[in-house]
Amino acid sequence: MRVVVTGGAGFIGSAVVRLLASNPEHQILTLDKLGYAAVISSLDPVAGLSNHEFRQVDLCDGQALNQIVGDFSPQLILHLAAESHVDRSIDSPAPFIQSNVVGTFNLLESARLNRLAKRHADFRFVQVSTDEVYGSLGADGVFTEGSAYSPNSPYAASKAAADHLVQAWHVTYGLPTIITHCSNNYGPYQFPEKLIPLIILNVLGGKSIPVYGDGLQVRDWLYVDDHVDALWRIADKGSPGATYNIGARAERTNLQVVRTVIDAVAAVTGAEAAAMHARVTHVPDRPGHDRRYAIDPSRITHELGWQPSQNFESGIEHTVRWYLAHPQWCEQAGNQYHGERLGQLHHA
Protein backbone atom coordinates (compact mmCIF):
# COMPACT_ATOMS: atom_id res chain seq x y z
CA MET A 1 0.00 0.00 0.00
CA ARG A 2 1.14 3.55 -0.77
CA VAL A 3 0.76 5.57 2.44
CA VAL A 4 1.24 9.23 3.31
CA VAL A 5 1.84 9.89 7.01
CA THR A 6 1.64 13.54 8.05
CA GLY A 7 3.43 14.60 11.21
CA GLY A 8 5.64 11.58 10.76
CA ALA A 9 8.60 12.96 12.72
CA GLY A 10 6.43 13.49 15.79
CA PHE A 11 5.66 11.14 18.64
CA ILE A 12 2.70 9.10 17.34
CA GLY A 13 3.48 9.75 13.68
CA SER A 14 6.99 8.32 13.91
CA ALA A 15 5.59 5.23 15.64
CA VAL A 16 3.21 4.77 12.70
CA VAL A 17 6.06 5.18 10.20
CA ARG A 18 8.32 2.73 12.03
CA LEU A 19 5.58 0.10 12.02
CA LEU A 20 4.45 0.49 8.41
CA ALA A 21 7.92 0.88 6.90
CA SER A 22 8.98 -2.40 8.52
CA ASN A 23 6.78 -4.11 5.93
CA PRO A 24 8.59 -3.88 2.55
CA GLU A 25 5.26 -4.24 0.73
CA HIS A 26 4.30 -0.74 1.88
CA GLN A 27 5.66 2.43 0.29
CA ILE A 28 5.69 5.22 2.88
CA LEU A 29 5.96 8.96 2.30
CA THR A 30 6.50 10.85 5.57
CA LEU A 31 5.57 14.53 5.63
CA ASP A 32 6.56 16.88 8.44
CA LYS A 33 7.34 20.59 8.70
CA LEU A 34 9.90 19.79 11.44
CA GLY A 35 8.46 22.14 14.02
CA TYR A 36 9.77 22.36 17.55
CA ALA A 37 8.30 19.01 18.72
CA ALA A 38 9.48 16.99 15.72
CA VAL A 39 12.64 15.02 16.46
CA ILE A 40 13.99 13.78 13.14
CA SER A 41 16.10 11.09 14.82
CA SER A 42 12.83 9.38 15.76
CA LEU A 43 12.92 8.18 12.15
CA ASP A 44 16.46 6.77 12.37
CA PRO A 45 15.15 3.16 12.48
CA VAL A 46 13.73 3.60 8.96
CA ALA A 47 16.59 5.68 7.54
CA GLY A 48 17.92 4.14 4.36
CA LEU A 49 14.96 1.87 3.73
CA SER A 50 14.07 1.79 0.05
CA ASN A 51 10.33 1.88 0.82
CA HIS A 52 10.48 5.08 2.89
CA GLU A 53 10.85 8.71 1.81
CA PHE A 54 10.81 11.85 3.94
CA ARG A 55 9.71 15.28 2.69
CA GLN A 56 9.79 18.46 4.73
CA VAL A 57 6.62 20.45 4.02
CA ASP A 58 4.22 22.66 5.94
CA LEU A 59 0.61 21.59 5.36
CA CYS A 60 -0.29 25.27 5.29
CA ASP A 61 1.52 25.45 1.94
CA GLY A 62 -1.38 24.15 -0.11
CA GLN A 63 0.34 24.41 -3.48
CA ALA A 64 3.40 22.40 -2.44
CA LEU A 65 1.23 19.85 -0.64
CA ASN A 66 -1.03 19.38 -3.65
CA GLN A 67 1.99 18.68 -5.87
CA ILE A 68 3.54 16.20 -3.43
CA VAL A 69 0.31 14.28 -2.84
CA GLY A 70 -0.50 14.22 -6.53
CA ASP A 71 2.90 12.88 -7.50
CA PHE A 72 2.89 10.17 -4.83
CA SER A 73 -0.76 9.16 -5.35
CA PRO A 74 -1.35 7.46 -1.99
CA GLN A 75 -3.98 4.82 -1.29
CA LEU A 76 -4.03 5.91 2.35
CA ILE A 77 -3.47 9.19 4.15
CA LEU A 78 -2.88 8.96 7.88
CA HIS A 79 -3.20 12.53 9.12
CA LEU A 80 -1.37 13.03 12.41
CA ALA A 81 0.25 16.44 11.87
CA ALA A 82 -0.96 18.85 14.53
CA GLU A 83 0.01 21.35 17.15
CA SER A 84 -0.96 19.38 20.21
CA HIS A 85 0.03 20.96 23.52
CA VAL A 86 -2.88 22.50 25.44
CA ASP A 87 -0.73 24.93 27.44
CA ARG A 88 0.79 26.33 24.26
CA SER A 89 -2.65 26.71 22.69
CA ILE A 90 -3.72 28.83 25.66
CA ASP A 91 -0.65 31.04 25.40
CA SER A 92 -0.70 31.32 21.59
CA PRO A 93 -3.74 29.91 19.76
CA ALA A 94 -2.95 31.19 16.26
CA PRO A 95 -0.50 28.38 15.28
CA PHE A 96 -3.12 25.81 16.29
CA ILE A 97 -5.70 27.32 13.96
CA GLN A 98 -3.20 27.40 11.11
CA SER A 99 -1.74 23.90 11.52
CA ASN A 100 -4.78 22.00 12.73
CA VAL A 101 -7.57 23.69 10.77
CA VAL A 102 -5.97 25.21 7.67
CA GLY A 103 -3.51 22.33 7.35
CA THR A 104 -6.32 19.76 7.50
CA PHE A 105 -8.32 21.71 4.92
CA ASN A 106 -5.34 21.76 2.54
CA LEU A 107 -4.78 18.03 2.94
CA LEU A 108 -8.45 17.25 2.28
CA GLU A 109 -8.35 19.43 -0.81
CA SER A 110 -5.19 17.69 -2.04
CA ALA A 111 -6.94 14.34 -1.73
CA ARG A 112 -10.05 15.67 -3.48
CA LEU A 113 -8.39 17.66 -6.27
CA ASN A 114 -6.03 14.78 -7.06
CA ARG A 115 -9.07 12.48 -7.29
CA LEU A 116 -7.44 9.91 -5.06
CA ALA A 117 -10.74 8.18 -4.37
CA LYS A 118 -11.16 7.65 -8.13
CA ARG A 119 -7.57 6.53 -8.67
CA HIS A 120 -7.77 3.96 -5.85
CA ALA A 121 -10.99 2.09 -5.10
CA ASP A 122 -9.71 1.36 -1.58
CA PHE A 123 -8.56 4.93 -0.77
CA ARG A 124 -8.91 6.08 2.86
CA PHE A 125 -8.25 9.36 4.67
CA VAL A 126 -7.83 8.82 8.42
CA GLN A 127 -8.09 11.88 10.64
CA VAL A 128 -6.30 11.18 13.93
CA SER A 129 -8.05 13.31 16.53
CA THR A 130 -8.39 13.43 20.30
CA ASP A 131 -10.90 12.76 23.06
CA GLU A 132 -10.44 16.39 24.12
CA VAL A 133 -12.96 17.46 21.46
CA TYR A 134 -15.66 16.04 23.76
CA GLY A 135 -14.83 18.36 26.65
CA SER A 136 -14.87 17.27 30.28
CA LEU A 137 -16.67 14.42 32.04
CA GLY A 138 -18.03 14.35 35.55
CA ALA A 139 -17.21 11.71 38.11
CA ASP A 140 -18.74 8.95 35.99
CA GLY A 141 -19.63 8.21 32.37
CA VAL A 142 -17.45 7.72 29.28
CA PHE A 143 -17.01 9.25 25.85
CA THR A 144 -18.60 7.26 23.03
CA GLU A 145 -18.63 7.92 19.30
CA GLY A 146 -22.01 9.59 19.81
CA SER A 147 -20.81 12.03 22.47
CA ALA A 148 -21.43 15.69 21.67
CA TYR A 149 -18.48 17.91 20.88
CA SER A 150 -17.74 20.45 23.62
CA PRO A 151 -14.10 21.57 23.32
CA ASN A 152 -12.76 23.73 26.14
CA SER A 153 -9.28 24.77 24.99
CA PRO A 154 -8.03 26.37 21.77
CA TYR A 155 -6.25 23.08 20.99
CA ALA A 156 -9.41 21.02 21.43
CA ALA A 157 -11.44 23.55 19.44
CA SER A 158 -8.95 23.43 16.55
CA LYS A 159 -9.12 19.62 16.45
CA ALA A 160 -12.93 19.73 16.62
CA ALA A 161 -12.98 22.13 13.68
CA ALA A 162 -10.68 19.82 11.72
CA ASP A 163 -12.95 16.84 12.48
CA HIS A 164 -15.95 18.75 11.15
CA LEU A 165 -14.09 19.56 7.95
CA VAL A 166 -13.20 15.89 7.49
CA GLN A 167 -16.81 14.84 7.98
CA ALA A 168 -18.03 17.55 5.60
CA TRP A 169 -15.61 16.42 2.86
CA HIS A 170 -16.98 12.90 3.28
CA VAL A 171 -20.63 13.93 3.02
CA THR A 172 -20.27 16.69 0.43
CA TYR A 173 -17.55 15.29 -1.84
CA GLY A 174 -17.75 11.57 -1.13
CA LEU A 175 -14.17 11.41 0.19
CA PRO A 176 -13.73 8.12 2.10
CA THR A 177 -12.75 9.54 5.49
CA ILE A 178 -12.56 8.02 8.97
CA ILE A 179 -12.12 9.93 12.23
CA THR A 180 -10.43 8.50 15.32
CA HIS A 181 -10.45 9.88 18.86
CA CYS A 182 -7.75 8.56 21.15
CA SER A 183 -7.09 8.96 24.84
CA ASN A 184 -3.78 10.29 26.21
CA ASN A 185 -0.80 8.55 24.59
CA TYR A 186 2.53 7.75 26.22
CA GLY A 187 5.58 5.69 25.31
CA PRO A 188 8.99 5.92 23.61
CA TYR A 189 9.97 9.02 21.61
CA GLN A 190 7.45 11.36 23.30
CA PHE A 191 8.56 14.98 23.41
CA PRO A 192 9.70 16.08 26.90
CA GLU A 193 7.07 18.79 27.44
CA LYS A 194 4.41 16.06 27.89
CA LEU A 195 3.59 14.79 31.36
CA ILE A 196 5.12 11.31 31.46
CA PRO A 197 8.50 12.02 29.78
CA LEU A 198 8.71 15.25 31.79
CA ILE A 199 8.32 13.24 35.01
CA ILE A 200 10.90 10.66 33.91
CA LEU A 201 13.50 13.21 32.87
CA ASN A 202 12.93 15.45 35.91
CA VAL A 203 13.24 12.46 38.23
CA LEU A 204 16.48 11.38 36.55
CA GLY A 205 17.79 14.95 36.59
CA GLY A 206 17.04 15.54 40.29
CA LYS A 207 14.54 18.30 39.47
CA SER A 208 11.15 19.10 40.96
CA ILE A 209 8.12 17.35 39.48
CA PRO A 210 5.32 19.87 38.83
CA VAL A 211 1.66 18.83 39.21
CA TYR A 212 -1.19 21.14 38.22
CA GLY A 213 -3.62 22.06 41.00
CA ASP A 214 -4.66 19.21 43.28
CA GLY A 215 -3.46 16.60 40.77
CA LEU A 216 -6.81 14.80 40.80
CA GLN A 217 -7.59 15.43 37.13
CA VAL A 218 -8.29 12.07 35.47
CA ARG A 219 -6.99 10.93 32.09
CA ASP A 220 -7.37 7.64 30.24
CA TRP A 221 -3.92 6.41 29.16
CA LEU A 222 -2.96 4.51 25.99
CA TYR A 223 0.44 3.04 25.09
CA VAL A 224 1.54 4.48 21.75
CA ASP A 225 2.20 1.16 19.98
CA ASP A 226 -1.30 -0.01 20.90
CA HIS A 227 -2.66 3.19 19.37
CA VAL A 228 -0.68 2.57 16.19
CA ASP A 229 -2.02 -0.98 15.96
CA ALA A 230 -5.55 0.41 16.30
CA LEU A 231 -4.95 3.02 13.59
CA TRP A 232 -3.74 0.38 11.14
CA ARG A 233 -6.79 -1.81 11.79
CA ILE A 234 -9.07 1.17 11.26
CA ALA A 235 -7.27 2.22 8.07
CA ASP A 236 -7.38 -1.33 6.73
CA LYS A 237 -10.83 -2.50 7.84
CA GLY A 238 -12.73 0.53 9.15
CA SER A 239 -15.89 1.89 7.55
CA PRO A 240 -15.67 5.19 5.60
CA GLY A 241 -17.69 7.88 7.31
CA ALA A 242 -17.31 6.22 10.69
CA THR A 243 -15.71 7.41 13.91
CA TYR A 244 -13.74 5.12 16.23
CA ASN A 245 -12.75 5.88 19.81
CA ILE A 246 -9.44 4.34 20.94
CA GLY A 247 -8.67 3.85 24.61
CA ALA A 248 -7.22 1.25 26.97
CA ARG A 249 -9.61 1.71 29.92
CA ALA A 250 -6.69 2.96 32.01
CA GLU A 251 -8.04 5.91 33.96
CA ARG A 252 -5.60 7.46 36.41
CA THR A 253 -5.41 10.76 38.28
CA ASN A 254 -2.36 12.86 37.49
CA LEU A 255 -1.05 12.12 40.98
CA GLN A 256 -1.41 8.38 40.37
CA VAL A 257 0.51 8.78 37.11
CA VAL A 258 3.31 10.65 38.87
CA ARG A 259 3.58 8.04 41.59
CA THR A 260 3.55 5.14 39.13
CA VAL A 261 6.29 6.70 37.02
CA ILE A 262 8.46 7.51 40.05
CA ASP A 263 8.07 3.97 41.39
CA ALA A 264 8.98 2.54 37.97
CA VAL A 265 12.12 4.69 37.75
CA ALA A 266 13.08 3.62 41.26
CA ALA A 267 12.51 -0.06 40.47
CA VAL A 268 14.51 0.05 37.23
CA THR A 269 17.41 2.13 38.58
CA GLY A 270 17.51 0.88 42.17
CA ALA A 271 17.24 4.46 43.45
CA GLU A 272 15.36 5.49 46.59
CA ALA A 273 11.71 6.24 45.69
CA ALA A 274 10.92 8.31 48.79
CA ALA A 275 13.39 11.04 47.86
CA MET A 276 11.87 11.23 44.38
CA HIS A 277 8.31 11.47 45.72
CA ALA A 278 9.42 14.32 47.98
CA ARG A 279 10.20 16.44 44.90
CA VAL A 280 6.55 16.48 43.71
CA THR A 281 5.43 20.12 43.69
CA HIS A 282 1.90 21.42 43.18
CA VAL A 283 1.71 24.45 40.88
CA PRO A 284 -1.25 26.71 39.94
CA ASP A 285 -3.76 24.97 37.68
CA ARG A 286 -4.03 26.00 34.05
CA PRO A 287 -7.13 27.84 32.76
CA GLY A 288 -10.03 25.67 31.56
CA HIS A 289 -8.39 22.45 32.76
CA ASP A 290 -10.80 19.60 31.92
CA ARG A 291 -11.39 17.47 34.98
CA ARG A 292 -11.83 14.00 33.54
CA TYR A 293 -11.63 12.08 30.25
CA ALA A 294 -12.55 8.44 29.72
CA ILE A 295 -12.96 6.51 26.45
CA ASP A 296 -15.33 3.67 25.65
CA PRO A 297 -13.48 1.61 22.98
CA SER A 298 -16.28 -0.93 22.55
CA ARG A 299 -16.83 -0.19 18.88
CA ILE A 300 -13.27 -0.86 17.72
CA THR A 301 -13.12 -3.91 19.99
CA HIS A 302 -16.33 -5.44 18.68
CA GLU A 303 -16.04 -4.44 15.01
CA LEU A 304 -12.30 -4.81 14.44
CA GLY A 305 -11.16 -7.09 17.25
CA TRP A 306 -8.67 -4.60 18.69
CA GLN A 307 -7.38 -4.92 22.25
CA PRO A 308 -4.47 -3.10 23.92
CA SER A 309 -1.41 -5.23 24.55
CA GLN A 310 -0.13 -3.18 27.51
CA ASN A 311 -1.74 -2.26 30.79
CA PHE A 312 -0.68 1.03 32.34
CA GLU A 313 1.96 -0.40 34.66
CA SER A 314 3.66 -2.53 32.00
CA GLY A 315 3.54 0.32 29.51
CA ILE A 316 5.15 2.70 31.99
CA GLU A 317 7.93 0.21 32.70
CA HIS A 318 8.62 -0.16 28.96
CA THR A 319 8.62 3.63 28.62
CA VAL A 320 10.99 4.23 31.54
CA ARG A 321 13.42 1.60 30.25
CA TRP A 322 13.37 3.18 26.78
CA TYR A 323 14.21 6.67 28.09
CA LEU A 324 17.02 5.25 30.21
CA ALA A 325 18.42 3.40 27.19
CA HIS A 326 18.29 6.43 24.84
CA PRO A 327 20.09 9.33 26.51
CA GLN A 328 21.23 10.79 23.18
CA TRP A 329 17.65 11.10 21.89
CA CYS A 330 16.60 12.60 25.23
CA GLU A 331 19.41 15.14 25.03
CA GLN A 332 18.49 16.14 21.47
CA ALA A 333 14.79 16.47 22.29
CA GLY A 334 15.59 18.28 25.53
CA ASN A 335 17.82 20.77 23.75
CA GLN A 336 15.06 21.46 21.21
CA TYR A 337 12.53 21.92 23.99
CA HIS A 338 14.63 24.24 26.13
CA GLY A 339 16.04 26.13 23.17
CA GLU A 340 12.60 26.76 21.74
CA ARG A 341 11.24 27.93 25.08
CA LEU A 342 14.23 30.23 25.59
CA GLY A 343 13.54 31.64 22.13
CA GLN A 344 9.95 32.28 23.10
CA LEU A 345 10.98 34.06 26.29
CA HIS A 346 13.57 36.14 24.47
CA HIS A 347 11.02 37.08 21.81
CA ALA A 348 8.47 38.03 24.49
N, C-alpha and C positions, 0 to 999 in steps of 0.2 A: 504494500500500500504506500502511496505517496502522501506524506503527512507534513503539514506546516504546523509548527509549535511556536506560538508567540510568547514572549517573556521567557524564552528557553534558557537564559542564563541566570534566572532567578531560582528561588528555593524549590517550589513545586514544579516549575517548568523544567528545570534541569533534571529533576527526578524522572519526569516523563520522557525526556530525550534519552537519558541513560538506559531506560527500560526498552524503548522502542528501537533505538539504534543497535541494541544488542542482537536484534533479529536481522540478519542480512537481507531478508526478503523485503524489509521496509526501506524506503528512501525518505530520509528526514531532512527537512529544511528548517533550521532554527532561526527565528527572528528575535532580535532584542536591540533596544536602543542603547543598552549598557549605561543605564542610570545608576544612581548611587548604590542601590541595593543589589545590583547584578554583579556577581563575582564570576568572571569568565573562567577561572580555574575550576569551577564546578562542572565544566564540560571537558576537563582533561581526560576522563575515562573514555570519551568517544573521539578524542582528537586523532586525526589520521585515518579514521574509518572511511572507507570508500562510499558508504551509504549515508554519510552525514555531511551537511554543509551548513555553515554559519554565515548569516548576513546581518550586519548592523544597520538597522533602520528604525526610525521613529514612526509609529503607526499614525501619528498626526500628519505625516507627509503622504497624503493620499495618492499623489501622482506616482511617487517611487514605489509605494506599496502595491498599487494596481499593476505596475509593470512586473514586479517581482512575483506576485501571485499568478499573474497571467502566464509568465514564462514557465513557472514550475508546474502549474496545473494540478494542484493537490486533489486527492480524493477525500481528504479529511483535514479540517482545520481545528486544532485544539487551541482555544484562545484563553491564555493565562496571563497575558501582559496586563499589568495594572499597577497603579500606585495603591499601596495596601495598608499603610500604617495610620490608624485612627488618630493618634496624637498629631501627626503631621497634617492630616486633613483639617484638624481644628485650627492649627496655627496658620495654614496656607492652603485653602481649598482649591485655588485655581488650577494647579497641576493635576488634581484629581478629576476635575471636569474635562480637561484637555485629554489626558491619557485614557481615562476609563469610559468617557462618553464619546468624545470626538474620535478617539482611536478605534473604539468598537464600531462606530458608524462607518468609518473608512474601510474597515476590514469586511464588514457586511457588504458594502458597495463593491469592493474588489471581487468578492465571491459572486455577487449578482451580475456585475458588468462583464466579468469573464465567463459567464454562463457555466459555472462549474457544475451545477446540478444537471445541465444538459450534456456536458462532456462525460460525466461519470454518473451512471445510474445509482450508484451506492454512495454518492457524496453526502457528507455530514459536516455540519458546523456546530462545534460544542463550545458553549459559553460557560466558562468555569467561574461561578459566582460564589456567594458567601451566605451563611445563615444570618448575617447581620442585616440583610435587607428586610427581615421580618420584625426587627425591633427587639424589644425586651419582653421576657416572660416573667410571670409571677413565680410563686413558690412551687407551683406544679404546672403540668401541661408540657407539651412538646410541639416543635414546629413540624408541620407536615407540608406536603406539596400544595395543599389547599390553603395554607395560612396566608392571611392578608399581609401585604407589604406595609411596613411602618418604620422606615429607616430613621435613625436618630442622630447620625453623624454625617458630615459631608462625605466621608468615604462610603458609608452605607448608601447614602442617597445617590452617589455617582454610580455605584454598582447596580442599584435598583433601576436607574435610568437606562443603563446599558442592557439590562435584562429585558426591559420593555421594548427597546429597539430590536433586540434579537427576536422577540415574539412577534413584533409587527412585521419584520421582514419574512417571517415564516408565513403569516396569515396573508399579507398583502402580495408578496412576490413568490410565494411557494418555495422559499429557500428551506431545505431540510435542516432545521436547527433543533438543538437540544440544550436545555439549561440545567446546570447542576448547582446545588447549594451544599457546601461542605461546612463542617464544624471546624474548630481551631486545629490547624496542622502543627506538627512538631516533628523533629527528626534531623538527620544529618544535613549539612549545608544550609541551615537556616541562618539568615542574617542576624547579627548580634544585637539589633535593637529590639527584637522580639523577646517575649517573656522568658521562655525556657533557655535559649542560648545565653541570654543576658544573665540569668541566675547562674548557669554553669560557669561562665567566664568570670563573673564577679566572685564566685566562691573560690575558684582556682587562683584568682588574682588577689585574694585577701581584702576585697572591697565590700562595702555595704550592699545589701540586697534590698532595693526599694520595692514597696508594696503599696499600691494605691488604696487610700481610704482604710476601711476596716479589713480589706482582703477577703471579704465574703462573697464577692462577685463570683458567679458560677459560669464555667465554660465547659463545653463538651469537646473532648480532645480526640484527635485522629492522627495516627502515625502516617507519615507522608507516603511511604510505599504502599500502604493499604489504600490511601486515596488514589494513587496512580493506578493501581489495579482496578479500582472502581471506575475510573475515567475510561480506561481501555475497554472494559466490558460495556459501558454505556455507549462509547463511540462505535463499537463493533455490533452490538445487539440492541441498543436502545431504540425507542420509537421516536421518529421525528415529530416535533411539536410538543414533546413531553418534557416534564421537569422531574429530576431525581434528587432527593436529599441524601447526602452521604455523611454518616456519623458512626461512631463506634460505641455509643451508649456509655461513655466514660466521663460523666459529669464530675467535676472537682471544683471546689472553691480555689481562688488564687492562693490562699494560704496553704491549702492541701498540696497544690502543685509545688510551691516553694519547698515545703517540707519533704516531699517525695524526691525532688531533685537533689536537695542537700544530702539526704540519706543515701541516695544512689552514688553521689560523688564520694561520700565518706566510705561506703562499702567497697567501691572500686579502687580508691587510692589508699585506704587504710588510715585516713586522717580522722581526727576527732570531730564528730558531728556536732557536739554541743557548742563548740566555739564558732562553728559556721552558723548555727541557728541564732546565736547571739547577735549576729550582724544584720539580721532582718530589721529593716527600718520602714515604718509607715510614713508615707508622704501624702500631701493633699490629693484628693481624688480629682480626676479629670472631668471637665464639663460633659454632661449628657452621657455619663458612663452607664451603659446598659447593665442591668443587674444579673440577668440570667439568660443563657441560651441552652437549648437542648434539642437534638435532632431525632426524629423518628425515621430510621432508614428502612422501614418495612417494605417499601415499594421495590427498592433495588435488591433487597434480599429475596423477596418472593418472585419477582419477575426475572431477575438475572442471576440469582444464586450467589450473590456477593456476601462475604463475611470478612470482617477484619481478622488479620492473622496475629496481631499484637494486642494484648491488653495494655493498660496505661503503664503499669509497673515495668513490664518487660520492654515496652517501647522506650521508656525513659532510660533504662539501663543500656539499651543499644545506643541511644543518643549520647549519653554521657561517655561511653567507651569510644564513640566515633570522635567526639571533640577532643578527648585526651590523645587520640592517635593521630590527629591532624593539626598539630600546632601551626604549621606553615599556612594552611588555609585560614585558620583562626586569626593569625597575625595580619594576613592580607585583608580579610573582611573587616577586622577591627580597625586597621589603618584607614580604610575607606570610610567607615562609619564615623570615626573621630575626626578625620580630615574634613568630611563633608559638613559635620556639625560645627566645626571651627569656622569653616567658610561661611556658614549661615550666620554665626554670631558676628563675625567680622563685617559681613555685609550689612547686618542690622545696625 
